[in-house]
Structures are given as C-alpha cells and as structure tokens.
C-alpha cells in the first residue's frame, strides 16, 4: 500500500502480507488501519528495506487492534517533521534483521501528552 501527497486510507480487517520493500508506505498522507495485519515484508534484492510500516514527511498513521509482525529492519518507522503514529491495542513483534544481520538502532522517546 503506497499513500502519498494528501491521500487517505481507512481499512478494516485486512492483511498486508509477503510484500517486498515496504508493506504500508505513508508520505504526507493519512492512514487508519483497524484489526489489520502487516506481516512478513521481504527485503529488496539488495538486502535493504523490508519494513512493515513507514510513515514520513508529515504523514499520519493510526493502528488500532493491529498486528505488525515478522517484518525486516523496522516494524513501524516514523521520520520527518509533523509525522505521527498512534498505536492502540497493537502488537509490533518479531522484527527481523537486514540481510547483513543488523537491525537499525532503536530510539525511544517519551510519549507526548495529548
């Protein structure tokens, strides 16, 4: 799933499985997934990618009652000014390494009060 430039998606009870590079990509767009699974995203041929969900450049994603599992590099990645991710009753687990065996460094910041 690739959302860009103001696009929006509301999806419920869906599966995004066994894709290559990124399962769900949101750039300057909005997505809400409810009761969804994003699993087993595969690496690109060059050994990079494989992230379950990537949100950037002001994108916004809400995951409710979702499972993001067995992806590579990142289960959920968010970057860039104005980007937001909200996880409600959501599992992000079993993230696999890149082809070279590394997993990108993890940075955890305190939650911002609503």
Secondary structure, 3 states (H helix, E strand, C coil): CEEECCCEEEEECCEEECCECEEEEEECCEEEEECCEEECCECCCCCCCCEEEEEECCCEEEEECCEEECCECCCEEEECCCCEEEEECCEEECCECCCCCCCCCCCCCCCCCC
